[in-house]
Amino acid sequence: MTTCPTCGDPVTPDLRFCVGCGTALVASCPACGAGVQPGMRFCGQCGTRVTGSSPAEPAAARAPGVPATEVERRLVSVLFADLVGSTSTAEGRDPEEVREALTRYFEVAEQVIGRYGGTVEKFIGDAVMAVWGTPTAHEDDAERAVRAALDMVDAVHAIESPGGGKDGEHAPGMRLRAAVMTGDAAVTLGAAGQGMVAGDLVNSASRLQGLADPGTVLVDELTKQAADLAIAFEAAGERMLRGRTQPLVTWRATRVVA
């Protein structure tokens, strides 16, 4: 009989996590969370190198003294945000000025996420992924994540144009789109940076962000329910996300009301 490598409870082949302790039983890609089969050197979904990954040794940075097997399922809120128009903004401009504008964007993203108690997991090009609910959980993590997303959208719009436009001219076409989703994910306790959380929630949040219009924040139903006392939302319809069999009911966050 197959048993969990952490607690020794019996497990069946269809399980991805141990029902006794939450340990991941199937290795996952540290970048996108897709399942990784033994012998695979690269993720089949995103191409990230996964050699050496295993359920007992996730490919994530860990704090000293934290065992590699401390993985548990937690309720978290995941934020994905991405710059739209950064390529066209950079065209024809001095590379140093573009670098300075992007540096301001990265700094603003980290400041806003930190202000609301979130943790930056990774930057991917000019996209950012952040998580609330780990390592510290709050009752209002979903609300914090949506507030951060709205603030980031406003902050990017306020970044001055590289090249020094007249009278505080803003960067033409450089806008942010974001998505927040809430649900269960596999969390590596003590991890720092890439690989903190994994699972379908991460993949879905990334794909939902790709469907958001520039300058908007999309959320799922669970996030909306958790944050609607403080955030105003409007219906954004059902969206089909790659890898899902059922459409996702989505909402657009519009403003903070409390």
C-alpha positions in Angstrom: 0.0 0.0 0.0 1.3 3.5 -0.9 1.7 5.8 2.1 2.3 9.5 2.6 6.1 10.2 3.0 5.4 12.7 5.7 2.8 11.2 8.1 2.5 7.6 6.8 -1.2 7.7 6.2 -2.4 5.4 3.3 -3.0 7.3 0.0 -4.6 6.3 -3.3 -3.3 7.1 -6.8 -6.0 9.7 -7.5 -4.9 11.9 -4.6 -2.7 15.0 -5.2 -2.4 15.8 -1.5 -2.4 13.7 1.6 -5.8 13.9 3.4 -4.0 13.5 6.7 -1.4 16.3 6.6 -1.7 18.1 3.3 1.7 17.1 1.9 1.9 17.3 -1.9 1.9 13.7 -3.4 2.5 14.9 -7.0 5.4 17.1 -7.9 4.4 20.4 -9.4 6.1 23.0 -11.6 7.6 25.8 -9.4 6.5 28.4 -11.9 2.9 27.5 -13.0 1.9 24.6 -10.7 1.3 22.1 -13.4 1.8 18.4 -12.6 5.3 17.1 -13.2 5.9 13.4 -13.9 9.0 11.5 -12.8 11.8 12.0 -15.4 10.6 15.3 -16.8 13.3 17.9 -17.1 11.1 20.8 -18.2 7.4 21.7 -17.5 5.1 20.7 -20.4 2.9 23.8 -19.7 5.4 26.7 -19.3 8.9 25.3 -20.1 10.4 26.0 -16.7 13.3 23.6 -15.7 12.0 21.2 -13.1 14.8 18.7 -12.8 15.1 17.6 -9.2 11.5 18.5 -8.2 9.6 15.9 -6.2 6.6 16.0 -3.9 9.0 15.8 -0.9 11.3 18.5 -2.3 9.4 21.3 -4.0 11.7 23.6 -6.1 11.2 26.7 -3.8 13.6 28.7 -1.7 13.1 27.8 2.0 13.9 29.6 5.2 16.8 27.9 7.2 15.6 25.1 9.4 12.3 24.5 7.7 11.8 20.9 6.5 11.2 20.4 2.8 8.1 18.3 3.4 6.1 21.1 5.2 3.5 21.6 2.6 -0.1 22.2 3.4 -3.3 23.3 1.8 -4.4 26.9 2.7 -7.0 29.4 1.7 -5.2 32.2 -0.1 -5.8 35.1 -2.5 -3.6 35.3 -5.5 -3.0 38.5 -7.5 -1.6 38.6 -11.0 -0.9 41.9 -12.7 0.7 42.7 -16.0 1.7 45.9 -17.9 -0.1 46.5 -21.1 1.6 48.6 -23.7 5.1 48.5 -22.3 6.6 47.4 -25.6 5.0 50.3 -27.5 6.0 52.7 -24.8 9.6 51.6 -25.1 9.7 51.9 -28.9 11.9 54.8 -30.0 12.9 55.8 -26.5 16.2 55.9 -24.8 16.8 52.4 -23.1 17.9 54.1 -19.9 14.7 56.1 -19.6 12.7 52.9 -20.2 14.6 51.1 -17.6 14.0 53.9 -15.1 10.2 53.8 -15.8 10.1 50.0 -15.3 12.1 50.3 -12.1 9.6 52.7 -10.7 6.8 50.3 -11.7 8.5 47.4 -9.9 9.2 49.5 -6.8 5.6 50.7 -6.7 4.3 47.2 -7.1 6.4 46.0 -4.2 5.4 48.9 -2.0 1.6 48.6 -2.7 1.6 44.8 -2.1 3.6 45.2 1.1 1.3 48.0 2.3 -1.6 45.6 2.2 0.2 42.7 3.8 0.8 40.7 0.7 4.0 38.8 -0.4 5.5 39.1 -3.9 6.1 35.6 -5.2 7.8 36.5 -8.4 8.1 39.0 -11.3 7.8 37.5 -14.8 9.0 40.0 -17.3 6.8 43.0 -16.5 4.1 40.9 -14.7 3.9 40.4 -11.0 2.4 37.6 -8.9 1.6 38.2 -5.2 -0.2 36.1 -2.5 -2.2 36.8 0.6 -2.9 34.2 3.3 0.7 33.0 3.6 2.9 33.2 5.5 0.5 35.3 7.6 -3.3 35.0 7.2 -5.8 37.7 7.8 -9.6 37.6 7.8 -9.7 40.2 5.0 -7.0 38.8 2.7 -9.2 38.9 -0.3 -10.1 42.5 0.3 -6.5 43.4 0.8 -5.5 41.8 -2.5 -8.3 43.7 -4.4 -7.3 47.0 -2.8 -3.7 46.4 -3.8 -4.7 45.6 -7.4 -6.8 48.8 -7.6 -4.0 50.9 -6.2 -1.5 49.4 -8.6 -3.7 50.2 -11.6 -3.9 53.9 -10.4 -0.2 54.0 -9.6 0.9 52.8 -13.0 -1.3 55.3 -14.7 0.5 58.0 -12.6 4.0 57.0 -13.6 5.5 59.8 -15.7 6.4 59.1 -19.3 10.0 58.0 -19.8 11.5 60.8 -21.8 10.0 63.5 -19.6 6.7 64.5 -21.1 5.6 68.1 -20.7 3.7 69.0 -17.5 3.8 65.5 -16.0 2.6 63.8 -19.2 1.9 60.1 -18.5 3.4 57.2 -20.4 1.3 56.7 -23.5 -0.4 53.3 -23.6 1.3 52.0 -20.5 -1.5 50.6 -18.3 -2.0 47.7 -15.9 -4.5 44.9 -15.9 -5.0 42.6 -12.9 -6.9 39.6 -11.5 -7.5 38.3 -8.1 -8.7 34.8 -7.3 -9.3 33.2 -3.9 -9.3 29.5 -3.0 -7.3 26.5 -1.8 -3.7 26.1 -2.9 -0.6 24.1 -1.9 1.6 26.3 0.3 5.2 25.4 1.0 5.7 26.6 4.6 8.8 28.7 5.1 9.3 29.2 1.3 10.5 32.6 0.1 9.9 33.8 -3.5 9.1 31.6 -6.4 7.4 28.3 -5.5 5.5 29.5 -2.4 2.1 28.5 -3.7 1.0 26.1 -6.4 -2.1 24.5 -7.9 -5.0 25.2 -10.2 -5.8 28.5 -8.4 -2.4 30.0 -9.5 -2.9 28.9 -13.2 -6.5 30.2 -13.2 -5.6 33.6 -11.7 -2.9 34.1 -14.4 -5.3 33.2 -17.2 -8.0 35.4 -15.8 -5.6 38.4 -15.7 -4.9 37.8 -19.4 -8.7 38.4 -20.1 -8.9 41.7 -18.2 -9.1 44.9 -20.1 -6.3 47.4 -19.6 -6.9 49.5 -16.5 -9.3 47.0 -14.9 -9.3 44.3 -12.1 -11.2 41.1 -12.5 -12.0 38.8 -9.6 -13.8 35.5 -9.1 -17.0 34.9 -7.2 -15.3 33.8 -3.9 -13.1 37.0 -3.9 -16.2 39.2 -4.6 -18.1 37.6 -1.8 -15.2 38.1 0.7 -14.6 41.7 -0.3 -18.0 43.2 -1.3 -18.5 45.1 2.0 -15.5 47.3 1.2 -15.2 47.1 -2.6 -17.8 47.9 -5.3 -18.1 45.3 -8.1 -19.9 45.1 -11.3 -20.8 41.9 -13.2 -18.2 41.0 -15.9 -19.9 37.8 -17.2 -18.8 34.2 -17.4 -15.3 33.5 -18.8 -13.9 30.2 -20.1 -10.4 29.6 -18.9 -8.1 27.2 -20.5 -8.0 23.9 -18.6 -11.4 24.4 -17.0 -14.5 22.5 -18.0 -17.0 25.1 -16.6 -17.1 28.8 -17.2 -16.0 31.1 -14.3 -18.3 33.8 -13.1 -16.3 37.0 -12.9 -16.7 40.5 -11.5 -14.9 43.8 -12.1 -13.7 45.7 -9.1 -14.5 49.4 -9.6 -13.7 51.3 -6.4 -13.2 51.2 -2.7 -16.4 52.1 -0.8 -15.4 51.5 2.9 
